[in-house]
């Protein structure tokens, strides 16, 4: 009897190992990602807060983190393949093999609002066309690439006032929590944080506030230019100020735009003030940026026109 028990245990161990091995190496057909909802913004504009809020909708699936490694883990999509010129990706960068590989990599990390991986659910539990919710500030420079990958994608353009946004970017640089490239060739500070903007080399040796202002400006200008070529029904402008002061109103507009299902979980999440996102340094305050007043005053005049354009977007897209 003892031998039979040991044999049964060995079979269980073997079956567990086989199951784990198959999960690790299995080749599966990734699902069709229908109408992905993609957040585009400058760094530190509140995109993590927005994603964490929207991830409570039952319709939406995330990859549990930002897509830096998923995208740039494909050598042809890493900025090194373009001489570290920038994080820009265009439709020309999307070959059929890259599209197939990228969708496979996304699908393997796809999870629902409870954290359950799509690939580990039963066939009955899996939706045939899960809806991806995705964000990384680098997407600001990749809209043509994303539209080629997902022609039916919907974009949420999250914008934030320049002074407070640039101050938060500066906080991020100083914290070294957002290092994108640890040894960027040609960059005297060694590590580079946040998105890599075209022409970044001309800012080598310049004050860090100018680098931060450039990241804010390039991200927002690029988003505006690219979304101007999209049908109005494919994008929506979202104000960070509205998101934090009137979250229910802001999220309701997004739900109406994207056709999301509002259920009890969403209702409960919006019944109280939004929690701090996991990327927050300290509680939001409209005056936090003032610790950089002197520095930011040197760059704000050149950003006033763009700031006015963003303010005119208000709560409308198009």
C-alpha positions, 0 to 999 in steps of 0.5 A: 500500500505504501508503494501505491501511495508513493506512486500516486504522489509521484504521478501528482508531482510529475503531472504538476511539473508537466503542467508547469512546463507546458504553461511555460513553453506552450504556443497558443493563439493569442486572442483578438484584442478588440478596441484597445483603450490606450492612455497617452500623456506626458510623463507624470500627468496622472496616467497611472491613476487613470489606469488604476481607476479604469482597470476596475471596469469588467470590460477591461484587461491590463498587463499588470504593469507598463509595457516597456519590457514587452515592447522594447524586449523586441530588439527591433523596437528598442531605441538601440536599434535606431541609435537611441534617437528617441522612443518614436515608433511608426507604422513602418516599424510594425512588420507582420512578425513583430505584430504577431510577437507583440500580441503574443507577449501582451496576451501572456500577461493579460489579466482581468480586474481580479488579477486572473491571467487570461491564459490560465482561465478555462475556455469558458471563462476566457472572453474571445476578444478581451479589451486591453487597457494600456498606458506608458508615457512612451506611447505619446511617441508611438501613436502611428505604430499603435494605430497600425497594430490596433486599427480600432484602438481608442485613445484617452489623451490625459493632459495636465497643466505645465507647472505642476506636471513639470514639477512632478517630472523633476521629482521623478528625475531626482528620485531615480525611480523612473530610469528608462536607460541606465547608461544612455550613450552621449548623456552626461548624467548617465541615467535617463528618466522617462521618455526619450524625446527626439533631439534629446542630445541638444539638452545635454549639459542644460538645466534639468528643468529644461529637459523636463519641460522638453519632455512635457512639450514634445509629448503633448505636441506630438499627441495633439498632432497625431490625434488630429489625424484620427477620427474624432470618435477614436479619441477623448481628451481628459483633464487631470484636474477634472479627474482628481476634483470630479472623478465620477464626472470624468470617469462617466465621460470616459465610460460613455465614450468607450462603451464601458459597463458600469457595475457595482465595483466601479460604483464603489470605487467612485463613492469615495475620493480616488486613492493615491496611485502606486506611483505617487510621491505624496498627496496631490496638491495644486501648490506642490509645484511651487518648490520649483517656482524659480526654476519653472519660471524660466521655461513657462513662457515658452509653453504658454501657447501649448498650455492654452491649446490644452486648456481649450480642449476642456472636456471635449475631443476633436 
